């Protein structure tokens, strides 16, 4: 117990986790937005848009996240010398957020597309019958129902995203797993306490997300 | 092959075979070394080194490892009566060093292992065989950075979670822009492309990096160390016998100048000198405390 207090006093553990939460917050918003757009393109009747979205999804989804994050820092910042902000911490935070958003957008898109498949074809036909075009039909009829049907896979993607924020450590963002490495470097004598703190910390963040998703998926389920 | 399950099982078995066939030949290597080690005491000794630090501990594939730590290890073990072919090299990355000693995966570690109180709680140390200090690596044409205070307002690179990175945070947190990477090789690409002005860590590590063929002549070590890092030999807790033997060997090697010689050969071509003040009178730790 004393060891755990000592670690909390000595190292910025809360700041570390707060960085993970901030990363997760911004990247989930942008990844979800991008995911909705990708899903819309994917189901749109315009072949080129559908093809473009499928190409993006299949390309990005199959690149490991670590590669994306390292590429953002080593190639974009290091070699091409593209800086998003003059302050290093902000710059790397932005780069990591972009990499995380890019990586998770396809997963959100596929989750939403699986939701679209739960919407009966009759709904789309009825929407067309009352004179709605593709985008109005998608916005008013299809996507709202699809989202309600896709809450569980969206929640899973969100949980994966939260845990994946630790990869940002490879992109020079000081977050919880980076703090963990620092703690191991200086206090290998407290290794067990260090791992427990980080593991429990992530559980505390992720478990509520899981509970909320389950509750929402039951509450919002479309009864047909 | 009647059911799909049998097909899947067969596929799995074939996959396992294929994977085991192309796994690294570590066991083969170990076997060969054990056979060759007929002389001396007959037993092999397992030594943990870095595989990724040029000039200190570096190994590509199954080539013999090179570097200052490796050479010191060989010299120390020679003093202790081991032949070179009785030494089995194992990679011991920084975060795993204590675990490897505790689990008995290695008998001793020569891997830029600074002696600290916290580490001493879990393992024993012999030595130190070298006194390093945190220093700064800059581009050869850099004139403005000659001491740590000159880093104010500059961009700096170090390895995430390492002691040098933490030192910089503690000392210059507000004035320095710090980028942290997984390894020093990434830092060097930033230094080369101009995104950072300096790379910081122990002076000998910097010298080793600057001495690689790839970067020959491009970088220089500032030569103004601002910390003391006593590099020790990591041993399992309670191994007093080996500790005393290692200390004795280090004493001899220091007195007959071998360590200085090994240092010179491993940092050849770089404008670098070890901190003479600290290195001239190294006080060895006492074993079995």
Boltz contact constraints between the chains, C-beta under 6 A:
constraints:
  - contact:
      token1: [A, 78]
      token2: [B, 189]
      max_distance: 6.0
  - contact:
      token1: [A, 78]
      token2: [B, 190]
      max_distance: 6.0
  - contact:
      token1: [A, 78]
      token2: [B, 193]
      max_distance: 6.0
  - contact:
      token1: [A, 78]
      token2: [B, 195]
      max_distance: 6.0
  - contact:
      token1: [A, 79]
      token2: [B, 193]
      max_distance: 6.0
  - contact:
      token1: [A, 88]
      token2: [B, 177]
      max_distance: 6.0
  - contact:
      token1: [A, 88]
      token2: [B, 179]
      max_distance: 6.0
  - contact:
      token1: [A, 172]
      token2: [B, 179]
      max_distance: 6.0
  - contact:
      token1: [A, 172]
      token2: [B, 180]
      max_distance: 6.0
  - contact:
      token1: [A, 178]
      token2: [B, 160]
      max_distance: 6.0
  - contact:
      token1: [A, 181]
      token2: [B, 161]
      max_distance: 6.0
  - contact:
      token1: [A, 182]
      token2: [B, 161]
      max_distance: 6.0
  - contact:
      token1: [A, 182]
      token2: [B, 166]
      max_distance: 6.0
  - contact:
      token1: [A, 184]
      token2: [B, 95]
      max_distance: 6.0
  - contact:
      token1: [A, 185]
      token2: [B, 161]
      max_distance: 6.0
  - contact:
      token1: [A, 187]
      token2: [B, 118]
      max_distance: 6.0
  - contact:
      token1: [A, 188]
      token2: [B, 98]
      max_distance: 6.0
  - contact:
      token1: [A, 188]
      token2: [B, 119]
      max_distance: 6.0
  - contact:
      token1: [A, 188]
      token2: [B, 122]
      max_distance: 6.0
  - contact:
      token1: [A, 189]
      token2: [B, 118]
      max_distance: 6.0
  - contact:
      token1: [A, 189]
      token2: [B, 121]
      max_distance: 6.0
  - contact:
      token1: [A, 189]
      token2: [B, 122]
      max_distance: 6.0
